[in-house]
Amino acid sequence: MTRRVLALAVMVLLAAPAATVAGQSPPADERRIDSLFAEWTRGNTPGASVAVVCNGQIVFKKGYGFASLEHRAPITPATVFDVASVSKQFAGLAVAMLVTEGRVKLTDDIRKYIPEMGDVGHTITVGHLVHHTSGLRDWPGTLQLAGWRFDDVISFDQILRMAYNQRSLNFVPGAEYTYSNTGYNLLAEMVARVTGKSFRAWTDENLFRPLGMTNSHFHDDHTQIVPNRAFGYSRRPDSTYSAVTNNLMALGSSSLFSTAEDLAKWVINFDEQKVGGPAAITQMRERVPLNDGSPNNYAFGLSHGQYRGQPTLSHSGGWASFATFIVHFPEQHFGVIVLANSGVVQPTRAAYGIADIFLEKELGPRTPANMNALATAPTVDVAPAVLDRYPGLYRLGPGWYVRVRREGNTLRTQATHEAEFPMSARSDTAFWVDAYSAPMTFRWVQGQPTQLTYRGRQYPKLAEPAPLTRAQLAAFTGDYESEELATVYRVEPDDSGLVMRHRRHGMIRLTRLSGDEFGGSMWFTRSVEFQRDARGQVTGFAVLIDERSRNIRFTKRR
């Protein structure tokens, strides 16, 4: 590192104790850090805990805002947060340690360790789980569809039972990278079975105690009292805050309770490698390409990336309004931890802002936000007769449609469940959308636009669906059951169309998208596509929640 960075590190380290004392003037660079969190120092607001490490030392630590708005308890570097998905790297190192000890192989079928897993038609290996390439459905959306709410108690056992009952996958293992919390819950259970200790006990003994992380634990008891604990808050439209319930025990994928001070010790260990050892630390950074050879930058709970030309290892987390981020710059032996108790704090942006301050002479130039030539191309006028042909419906994927309409001499676009945005014409067939930071271009066939290209993929223009008659809607009426989720939905028409009813969720309104595909009014019913037999009779439907949970099948019982 340059002398300037080392000098700054020493300066801030010496000044850090004064940073928490009211009335003392901090150094200029500390004021720059404070400015990133200024909004969270005014009034009774949530905030963030921050720690910065450099060359094996904590060089800055400070808290902003309140851990409890009810009791006005300030956030400090010792405040305990639910760090959400930042937890995954701890499960990742646990697996890497077992691999280097010869107790687990990445090529092992997960059913070798967890035989309760159902037959999904493919082998899922330990390696698939650590790299998010298993195809297993993610539990948050899947449990919601099954009837859970996020403010319920969601236990580790409930998540495991959901995983054990999956009978199909999102995709063939290894074919895609798609984030799956479920996979990391299974890894935590595997660690427990291989070691003969609970995941909490094993991580306490082998990770937290050796590192001196005395305020860290995997939270496996939602009734446990945790001293110095922060609570999560969401911001309402009127800028007041709501408390968010957190009764989750998703060991391995989430539910690590820790502090900025403790996590600083964790990041320092990436360089010192005292816990886990060099072989396991190296193992957890290993990337494995997908089946077709394309790269996958996720490994053992860490995302490989770059920031201003420098390699990074990072992970974010979000749950119950906690928003967290850790980034490590291995070549600079530098890292930043930002833990927030509200998603409006934006810890990722803050962490990179801190990196800019400490590493400003180590980093390369900033990448322009828009590299596409159409972003800066001049706007052109398009003939009204041409504009008239674009409006209509374009299908981007299950439950994901874009509607284009004309307004005066311009076009506007609106995706499913999103706001409408203007389209700026760059030619007769190419339009720039500032809100998407991307262009939309159109292919014409025989004088008509038939295809939309967006982010490198082509999507068809569809005929507008005709309204369904009452008799046509009645054909969907019935009870639909998922044996996998052990839940039932009642589908029936009402005065405005079609609805689904569930014992816990109540009524979910369905809006026809195209053909037999409908979109639901709750987030976990993005696409509800009905199936028919050879006679045209409705026999069931498949739900796509999101890319992490697809094709969940329900059978019509009556």
C-alpha positions in Angstrom: 0.0 0.0 0.0 1.1 3.6 -0.5 2.5 5.6 2.3 -0.5 7.9 2.1 -3.0 5.0 2.8 -0.8 3.8 5.7 -0.5 7.2 7.2 -4.3 7.7 6.9 -4.9 4.4 8.6 -2.7 5.3 11.5 -4.2 8.8 11.8 -7.8 7.5 11.9 -6.9 4.7 14.3 -5.4 7.2 16.8 -8.4 9.5 16.3 -11.1 6.7 16.6 -11.7 6.9 20.3 -12.5 10.6 20.0 -15.0 9.9 17.2 -17.6 8.9 19.7 -17.1 11.8 22.1 -19.5 14.7 21.5 -18.0 18.1 20.9 -14.6 17.0 19.6 -13.5 17.9 16.0 -12.7 14.7 14.0 -10.0 14.7 11.3 -11.0 15.8 7.8 -11.2 12.2 6.4 -13.4 11.2 9.3 -15.7 14.1 8.5 -15.9 12.7 5.0 -17.0 9.3 6.4 -19.5 11.1 8.7 -21.0 12.9 5.7 -22.0 9.5 4.2 -24.2 8.9 7.2 -25.3 12.4 8.0 -29.0 11.7 7.4 -28.9 9.1 10.2 -27.6 11.5 12.8 -30.6 13.8 12.8 -33.7 13.0 14.9 -34.9 9.6 16.1 -33.9 7.4 13.1 -32.3 4.0 12.5 -28.8 4.1 11.2 -25.6 2.0 10.8 -22.5 0.6 12.5 -19.3 0.9 10.6 -15.8 -0.6 10.8 -12.8 -0.3 8.5 -9.8 -2.6 8.6 -6.4 -2.1 7.0 -3.3 -4.3 7.3 -4.7 -6.3 10.1 -5.9 -3.4 12.2 -9.3 -1.8 12.9 -8.6 1.8 11.7 -12.1 3.2 12.0 -15.2 2.3 13.9 -18.3 4.3 14.7 -22.1 4.1 15.0 -24.8 6.4 13.6 -28.5 6.6 14.5 -30.4 4.4 16.9 -30.5 0.7 17.5 -33.9 1.0 19.2 -36.2 3.9 18.3 -38.5 3.0 21.2 -35.7 3.4 23.8 -33.4 5.8 21.8 -30.5 3.4 22.3 -27.7 4.7 20.1 -25.9 2.4 17.6 -22.2 1.8 18.5 -19.6 -0.5 16.9 -20.6 -3.1 19.5 -24.3 -3.1 18.6 -25.6 -6.5 17.5 -27.2 -6.7 14.1 -28.9 -9.6 12.2 -26.4 -9.5 9.3 -28.7 -11.5 7.0 -27.1 -13.1 4.0 -23.6 -11.9 5.0 -24.0 -15.1 7.1 -23.3 -17.3 4.1 -19.6 -16.9 4.1 -19.4 -18.4 7.6 -21.2 -21.5 6.3 -18.9 -21.4 3.3 -15.8 -21.5 5.4 -17.2 -24.3 7.6 -17.7 -26.4 4.4 -14.3 -25.5 3.1 -12.7 -26.6 6.4 -14.5 -29.9 6.2 -13.4 -30.3 2.6 -9.7 -29.6 3.4 -10.0 -32.1 6.3 -11.2 -34.8 4.0 -14.5 -35.2 5.8 -16.6 -33.9 2.9 -16.2 -33.8 -0.9 -17.6 -31.2 -3.1 -18.6 -33.9 -5.6 -20.7 -35.7 -3.0 -24.4 -36.0 -3.5 -26.0 -34.0 -0.7 -28.3 -37.0 0.0 -25.2 -38.8 1.3 -25.4 -36.6 4.3 -29.1 -35.7 4.3 -31.0 -38.7 3.0 -34.4 -37.1 3.7 -33.9 -35.0 0.5 -36.5 -36.1 -2.0 -35.8 -37.4 -5.5 -35.7 -34.4 -7.8 -34.5 -36.3 -10.9 -30.9 -35.1 -10.7 -27.9 -35.3 -8.4 -27.3 -32.2 -6.3 -23.8 -32.0 -5.0 -22.2 -30.1 -2.2 -20.4 -28.0 -4.8 -23.7 -27.1 -6.5 -25.0 -25.8 -3.1 -21.9 -23.6 -2.3 -21.9 -22.0 -5.8 -25.7 -21.4 -6.0 -26.1 -23.8 -9.0 -28.3 -26.5 -7.4 -31.6 -25.5 -8.9 -33.3 -25.8 -5.5 -36.2 -23.4 -4.9 -35.6 -20.5 -2.5 -37.5 -20.8 0.7 -38.7 -17.2 1.2 -41.1 -17.1 -1.7 -41.9 -20.8 -1.5 -42.9 -20.7 2.2 -45.0 -17.6 1.5 -46.9 -19.5 -1.3 -47.4 -22.3 1.2 -49.1 -19.9 3.7 -46.3 -18.5 5.8 -45.9 -14.8 6.5 -42.5 -13.1 7.0 -43.6 -12.0 10.5 -44.3 -15.6 11.5 -41.8 -17.7 13.4 -39.8 -19.4 10.6 -37.7 -22.1 12.1 -34.7 -24.0 10.7 -36.7 -27.2 10.8 -39.6 -25.7 8.8 -37.1 -24.6 6.1 -35.5 -28.0 6.0 -38.8 -29.8 5.7 -39.7 -27.6 2.8 -36.4 -28.5 1.1 -37.0 -32.2 1.8 -40.3 -32.1 0.0 -39.2 -30.5 -3.2 -39.8 -32.9 -6.1 -38.5 -30.8 -9.0 -35.9 -28.1 -9.7 -35.7 -24.7 -11.2 -33.1 -26.0 -13.6 -30.6 -28.8 -14.1 -27.9 -28.6 -11.5 -24.9 -26.6 -12.8 -26.8 -25.1 -15.7 -27.4 -21.7 -14.1 -26.3 -19.5 -11.2 -29.5 -18.6 -9.3 -29.3 -17.6 -5.6 -30.8 -20.1 -3.2 -30.9 -19.5 0.5 -32.2 -23.1 0.8 -28.9 -24.5 -0.4 -27.0 -22.8 2.4 -29.5 -24.1 5.0 -28.8 -27.6 3.8 -25.1 -26.9 4.1 -25.5 -25.9 7.7 -27.4 -29.1 8.4 -24.7 -31.1 6.6 -22.0 -29.5 8.9 -24.1 -30.4 11.9 -24.4 -34.1 10.8 -20.8 -34.5 9.8 -19.4 -33.0 13.0 -22.0 -34.3 15.4 -22.6 -30.8 16.8 -25.3 -28.3 16.2 -24.3 -25.7 13.6 -24.4 -23.0 16.3 -22.1 -25.0 18.6 -19.7 -25.9 15.8 -19.4 -22.3 14.6 -19.0 -21.0 18.2 -16.2 -23.4 18.8 -14.4 -23.3 15.5 -15.0 -19.8 14.2 -16.2 -17.2 16.7 -14.2 -18.1 19.8 -10.9 -18.5 18.0 -11.3 -15.1 16.3 -12.5 -13.4 19.5 -15.9 -12.7 18.0 -17.5 -12.7 21.5 -20.7 -11.0 20.4 -21.5 -13.3 17.5 -23.7 -16.4 17.2 -26.1 -18.1 14.8 -29.5 -17.2 16.2 -31.3 -20.6 16.6 -33.7 -19.5 19.3 -36.0 -16.6 18.5 -36.9 -16.1 22.1 -33.3 -15.6 23.2 -32.5 -12.2 24.8 -29.5 -10.6 23.0 -27.9 -7.7 24.8 -27.1 -4.5 22.8 -29.4 -5.8 20.0 -30.5 -3.5 17.1 -34.1 -3.8 15.8 -35.1 -3.4 12.2 -37.3 -0.5 10.9 -39.0 0.2 7.6 -39.8 3.7 6.5 -43.4 4.6 5.7 -44.4 6.9 2.9 -44.8 9.8 5.4 -41.2 9.3 6.5 -42.1 7.8 9.9 -40.8 4.3 10.8 -42.4 0.9 11.5 -40.9 -1.8 13.6 -40.3 -5.0 11.7 -40.8 -8.4 13.3 -37.8 -10.8 13.1 -38.4 -14.4 14.2 -36.2 -16.1 11.6 -33.8 -19.0 12.3 -32.4 -19.7 8.8 -29.0 -21.1 9.9 -26.3 -21.0 7.3 -28.1 -18.7 4.8 -28.9 -16.0 7.4 -29.6 -15.4 11.1 -26.0 -14.6 12.1 -26.1 -12.0 14.9 -22.9 -10.0 15.0 -21.3 -6.6 15.4 -19.1 -4.4 13.2 -16.3 -4.9 15.6 -16.6 -8.7 15.4 -16.9 -8.7 11.6 -13.8 -6.6 11.4 -11.9 -9.5 13.0 -13.5 -11.8 10.4 -12.3 -9.7 7.5 -8.8 -9.4 9.0 -8.7 -13.2 9.0 -9.1 -13.3 5.2 -5.6 -11.9 5.1 -4.1 -13.5 8.2 -5.8 -16.9 7.7 -5.3 -18.0 11.3 -8.8 -19.5 11.6 -9.6 -22.1 8.9 -6.0 -22.0 7.6 -4.7 -21.1 4.1 -6.0 -24.2 2.4 -9.6 -23.6 3.5 -9.5 -19.8 2.8 -8.1 -20.6 -0.7 -10.8 -23.2 -1.2 -13.7 -20.8 -0.3 -12.5 -18.4 -3.0 -12.6 -21.1 -5.7 -14.9 -20.4 -8.6 -16.4 -23.2 -10.8 -17.9 -22.5 -14.2 -21.4 -23.5 -15.2 -22.1 -26.6 -17.2 -21.7 -24.7 -20.5 -18.3 -23.2 -19.4 -19.6 -19.7 -18.7 -18.2 -18.1 -15.6 -19.8 -18.1 -12.1 -18.4 -15.5 -9.7 -20.0 -16.8 -6.6 -18.1 -19.1 -4.3 -18.7 -20.3 -0.7 -20.6 -17.3 0.4 -18.4 -14.7 -1.4 -19.0 -12.8 -4.6 -15.9 -12.1 -6.7 -16.0 -8.7 -8.4 -14.1 -5.5 -9.1 -14.4 -1.9 -7.9 -12.6 0.8 -9.9 -10.2 -1.8 -11.3 -9.4 -3.6 -8.0 -10.6 -7.1 -7.3 -13.1 -7.4 -4.4 -14.7 -10.1 -2.4 -18.1 -9.0 -1.0 -21.6 -9.9 0.1 -24.7 -8.0 0.9 -27.6 -9.0 3.2 -31.2 -8.0 3.7 -33.9 -9.3 6.0 -36.5 -7.8 8.3 -35.3 -4.3 7.3 -31.7 -5.1 8.2 -29.3 -4.2 5.3 -25.7 -5.2 5.5 -22.6 -5.3 3.4 -19.0 -6.5 3.7 -16.3 -5.8 1.1 -12.7 -7.0 1.2 -10.0 -5.7 -1.1 -7.4 -8.5 -1.0 -4.6 -6.7 -2.8 -4.8 -3.8 -0.4 -5.5 -5.8 2.7 -8.4 -3.5 3.3 -12.1 -4.0 4.1 -15.2 -2.2 5.1 -18.2 -3.4 7.1 -21.5 -1.5 7.2 -24.5 -2.9 9.2 -27.7 -1.0 9.0 -31.1 -1.5 10.7 -33.1 0.0 7.8 -32.9 -0.7 4.1 -33.0 3.1 3.3 -29.5 3.4 4.6 -27.9 1.8 1.5 -24.8 0.1 3.1 -23.3 -0.9 -0.3 -23.1 2.6 -1.5 -21.7 3.8 1.8 -19.1 1.0 1.9 -17.7 1.9 -1.5 -17.8 5.6 -0.5 -15.6 4.7 2.4 -13.3 2.8 0.1 -13.0 5.9 -2.1 -11.8 7.9 0.9 -9.2 5.4 2.1 -8.0 4.0 -1.3 -8.5 7.0 -3.5 -4.9 6.8 -4.9 -5.1 3.0 -5.2 -8.3 2.9 -7.3 -8.7 3.3 -11.0 -11.1 5.7 -12.8 -14.8 5.4 -12.2 -16.7 3.5 -14.8 -19.3 5.7 -16.5 -22.8 4.7 -15.6 -24.0 4.3 -19.2 -21.6 2.8 -21.7 -24.2 2.2 -24.4 -23.8 4.6 -27.4 -27.6 5.1 -27.5 -27.5 6.8 -24.1 -25.9 9.9 -25.4 -27.1 9.8 -29.0 -29.4 12.7 -30.1 -33.1 12.4 -29.9 -34.9 12.1 -33.3 -38.5 12.6 -34.4 -40.4 9.5 -35.4 -43.3 9.7 -37.9 -46.7 9.4 -36.2 -47.6 6.5 -38.5 -44.5 4.6 -37.2 -45.2 5.4 -33.6 -48.8 4.1 -34.0 -47.5 0.5 -34.7 -45.5 0.1 -31.5 -48.2 0.1 -28.8 -49.1 -3.3 -27.4 -47.9 -6.1 -25.2 -44.5 -7.7 -25.2 -43.7 -10.8 -23.1 -40.3 -10.8 -21.4 -40.9 -14.0 -19.4 -43.3 -15.7 -17.1 -45.4 -13.1 -15.3 -43.2 -10.3 -16.8 -44.7 -8.2 -19.5 -44.0 -4.8 -21.0 -46.8 -2.6 -22.3 -45.9 0.1 -24.8 -48.3 3.0 -25.4 -48.2 6.2 -27.4 -48.5 9.6 -25.7 -48.4 12.5 -28.2 -45.2 12.3 -30.2 -43.5 9.8 -27.8 -43.8 6.3 -26.5 -44.0 5.2 -22.9 -43.2 1.7 -21.4 -44.6 0.0 -18.3 -43.4 -3.4 -17.0 -45.4 -5.6 -14.7 -45.9 -4.0 -11.3 -43.7 -1.1 -12.2 -44.2 2.6 -12.9 -44.5 3.9 -16.5 -41.5 5.6 -18.0 -40.8 7.6 -21.2 -38.9 6.2 -24.2 -36.6 8.6 -26.0 -36.3 7.9 -29.8 -32.8 7.5 -31.2 -34.1 6.2 -34.5 -37.3 4.7 -36.0 -36.5 1.4 -34.3 -34.3 2.2 -31.3 -35.4 4.0 -28.1 -33.5 4.8 -24.9 -35.1 4.4 -21.5 -33.4 6.4 -18.8 -35.2 4.6 -16.0 -33.7 1.3 -17.2 -30.3 2.7 -18.2 -30.8 0.6 -21.3 -32.3 0.7 -24.8 -35.3 -1.0 -26.3 -35.0 -1.8 -30.0 -37.6 -3.3 -32.3 -37.5 -5.7 -35.2 -40.0 -5.2 -38.0 -41.5 -7.9 -40.3 -43.9 -7.1 -43.1 -44.4 -3.6 -41.9 -45.1 -4.4 -38.3 -42.9 -4.5 -35.1 -42.9 -8.2 -34.1 -40.1 -8.4 -31.6 -38.6 -6.3 -28.8 -34.9 -6.6 -27.9 -34.0 -5.6 -24.4 -30.6 -6.2 -22.7 -29.5 -8.5 -25.5 -32.6 -10.8 -25.5 -35.5 -10.9 -27.9 -39.1 -10.9 -26.8 -42.3 -11.3 -28.9 -45.1 -8.9 -29.4 -48.4 -10.5 -28.4 -52.0 -10.0 -29.5 -54.0 -8.3 -26.8 -56.0 -10.9 -24.8 -59.8 -10.6 -25.2 -61.8 -10.4 -22.0 -63.0 -13.7 -20.7 -66.7 -14.4 -20.5 -68.3 -15.5 -17.2 -68.6 -19.1 -18.6 -64.9 -19.1 -19.6 -63.9 -17.9 -16.1 -66.1 -20.6 -14.5 -63.9 -23.3 -16.2 -61.1 -22.3 -13.8 -63.2 -22.8 -10.7 -61.9 -25.4 -8.3 -59.6 -26.3 -5.4 -55.9 -26.6 -6.4 -53.5 -28.5 -4.1 -49.7 -28.6 -4.0 -48.6 -31.8 -2.3 -45.1 -30.4 -2.2 -46.2 -27.4 -0.1 -49.2 -29.1 1.6 -51.4 -26.2 0.8 -54.7 -25.5 -1.1 -55.9 -22.5 -3.1 -59.5 -22.0 -4.2 -59.9 -20.4 -7.6 -63.3 -18.8 -8.6 -64.7 -15.9 -10.6 -66.1 -12.7 -9.0 -67.6 -9.6 -10.4 -64.2 -8.2 -11.7 -62.6 -11.4 -13.0 -60.8 -14.3 -11.3 -59.5 -14.6 -7.7 -57.6 -17.1 -5.6 -58.4 -17.6 -2.0 -56.2 -19.0 0.7 -56.9 -19.7 4.4 -54.1 -17.5 5.6 -53.5 -15.0 2.7 -57.2 -14.3 2.0 -58.1 -13.2 -1.5 -55.5 -12.8 -4.2 -56.8 -11.1 -7.4 -55.7 -12.6 -10.7 -55.2 -10.4 -13.8 -55.1 -12.1 -17.2 -51.7 -11.5 -18.9 -52.0 -13.7 -22.0 -53.7 -17.0 -22.8 -54.1 -19.0 -19.6 -51.4 -17.0 -17.8 -52.5 -14.7 -15.0 -50.6 -12.4 -12.6 -51.5 -12.4 -8.9 -51.9 -9.3 -6.7 -49.4 -10.7 -4.1 -45.6 -10.7 -4.8 -45.3 -14.5 -4.7 -47.8 -15.0 -7.5 -46.0 -13.3 -10.3 -47.2 -15.9 -12.8 -50.1 -18.3 -12.3 -50.3 -20.3 -15.5 -53.2 -22.8 -15.8 -52.7 -26.2 -17.6 -55.3 -28.1 -19.7 -55.6 -31.7 -20.8 -56.1 -32.9 -24.4 -59.9 -32.1 -24.1 -59.1 -28.5 -23.0 -60.2 -29.1 -19.4 -58.3 -27.1 -16.8 -56.2 -29.6 -14.7 -54.0 -27.4 -12.6 -51.7 -24.5 -12.6 -48.0 -23.7 -12.1 -46.7 -20.7 -10.1 -43.6 -18.7 -10.8 -42.7 -16.7 -7.7 -39.5 -15.2 -9.1 -36.4 -16.5 -10.8 -35.4 -18.3 -7.6 -38.7 -20.3 -7.3 -40.2 -21.5 -10.5 -42.8 -24.0 -11.8 -44.5 -24.9 -8.5 -47.3 -27.2 -9.5 -50.8 -27.3 -8.2 -53.3 -30.0 -9.2 -57.0 -29.3 -9.6 -58.9 -31.6 -7.1 -62.5 -30.6 -7.7 
